[in-house]
């Protein structure tokens, strides 16, 4: 039995495609699909799918954030594997089976899917989204081959049930939970064929907002994990500069690449500044409008 959980907030336009991308797969094991959502417009769409598919069930939450919503369910989920995804993305055909396959190794604790941007690569922000997705893909592939620690993507990932009792609320769940499994001597693996299609920010303000939040969400992991393994750091991004510079295939793309390098450095600077000033990450639903 597999438990699949979609967390969503105020996403009635996209939740249908997210659900369909799962229920239309020929999943090899029986499964439950729980959609956790607090707002009425999205609930209405979810309930329409629940009438068509008996495995789909809506779960009400208080709208306090993703990790809070997952904690409501964690003790009730009956699947041996828990798969998490979001209401504003959709997954590729057979992606669930690919993730399940990795868990045949009893030493595997978490598995990450592969985010792929659906943005137009001809625009600067669209190109940046492809560059960053592909850079993360390359890094995960390398770490996966070596059985090194890797961080999971919160857009689509899975973990073995009945190992972790609850999710911390003040740190990114897709970062801290793999660390917890790693400390328990489980492997963290990558399933590159488990693709999740993601819409990324279409304006600079939303880009800064999203990336700053992502960086800040990592900075309190030390509260729960001493000497935590790291994948996403300023130094790791700096070491990956050669991959970034070799990525563009046109002059325009090379120009976009030269711009994103100082932008990423700026993001690390302001994230650390706000962290020092105690403007910390908190688990709350925060919409990035241009991705919807």
Secondary structure, 3 states (H helix, E strand, C coil): CEEEEEECCCCCCCHHHHHHHHHCCCCCCCEEEEEEECCHHHHHHHHHHHHHCCCEEEEECCCCCHHHHHHHHHCCCCCCEEEEEECCCEECCCHHHHHHHHCCCCCEEEEEEEEEECCCCCCHHHHHHHHHHHHHHHHHHHHHHCCCCCCCCCCEEEEECCCCCCCCCCCCHHHHHHHHHHHCCCEEEEEEEEEEEECCCCCHHHHHHHHHHHHHCCCCHHHCCCCCCCCCCHHHHHHCHHHHHHHCCCHHHHHHHHHHHHHHHHHHHHHHHHHHCCCCCCCCCCCCHHHC
